[in-house]
């Protein structure tokens, strides 16, 4: 049996295990180990199996993951997210659906210190949904706004998905962060526009917000100063060359801790809980990364990227047709796979094809993250949808599904814009780092 045939069988086995609800870390690790052994022998497979966990856990480039997670935990536990929602509510006060706009704006801002879509959605669900329910908002609008707003957290830097993409593709983290910033702002505006259109069609879904005085608005906005400081020093420090991404993640976590302690909101038990939650999340992510790396070794040995490139060349597809096929593949897989697993499984296979077609790998990283965002709010798996349902069990999952459907339009339109105008993503990294 040829290596390519073993590779195809391995891909089929992986999909079967995923559809059978086997955890992604176990499915990728098992298929990767057995497939590698079938090609290279059990002794070499055992050697790779033993070395990979140490290589991943000791990789300096991945050490920023727990630090960015810890920064988000400290920011959430110290109440910064609540003050951010108050600031956004004051900013949009007086307009119909002010709280829905505020939830999206607050999610985008919270993403600057979090980097996780699920964590952003979970935090904003606890803060925004009860307020919108008390104000008489329709559950479909409130859950759609929170679910979609949560996705911005993995596009606006810092982003855990960008960090993982950089690690497996050997791309620059600062360049990826810079590439995600403008599309993230465009997507935020797109979600706000969706809310406005929905309320034109369904004005009964949200009341008009209370008009705030300019003094109250200024006070609430100034109350969220910590976010500006953390983002400006930590993430801004990456752009201007003060810190490496790993150093910036440590600085951001330290600043979030200091602000929380000085304001008396982060006491010892809360700090300990944040550390424990960070360890749990980090272990989960690293298990997925280890399994996916084993799978990627198998993919390379099976020569699947080369087979895919040959197949694409035989079909004589244009670069645009190729990228559209890959995007559609990502959208379908995103219905069933969690974001990190999706990136780790597909990128080692698809990236060589994309680069062969002449596309920029940094630009493709932005495309991948946006498609992952779609998967976060796309039925039936949509991780953010189930996060909201778990924290607001009184809202049916069907209502959440219906509420998120209009918001799918924004990332789809952004994908089209990036296909037509790739400089939307590449302008800033080109300006800062001279990339092409």
Buried (B, 14 or more C-beta within 10 A) or exposed (E): EEBBEBBBBBBEBBBEBBEEEBBBBEBBBBBBBBBBBBBBEEEEBEEBBEEBBEEBBEBEBBBBBBBBBBBBBBBBBBBBBBBBBBBBBBBBBEBBBBBBBBBBBBBBBBBBBBBBBBBBBBBBBBBBBEBBBEBEBBBBBBBBBBBBBBBBBBBBBBBBBBBBBBBBBEBBBBBBBBBBBBBBBBBBBBBBEBBBEBBEEBEEBBBEBEEBEEEBBEBBBEBBEBBBBBBEBBBBBBBEEEBBBBBBBBBBBBBBBEBBBEEEBBEEEBBEEBBEBBEEBBEBBBBBBBBBBBBBBBBBBBBBBBBBBEEBEEEEBEEEEBBBBBBEEBBEBBEBBBBBBBBBBBBBBBBBBBBBBEBBBBBBBBBBBBBBBBBBBBBEBBBBBBBBBEBBEEBEBEBBBBBBEBBBBBBBBBBEBBBEEBEBBBBBBBEBBEBE
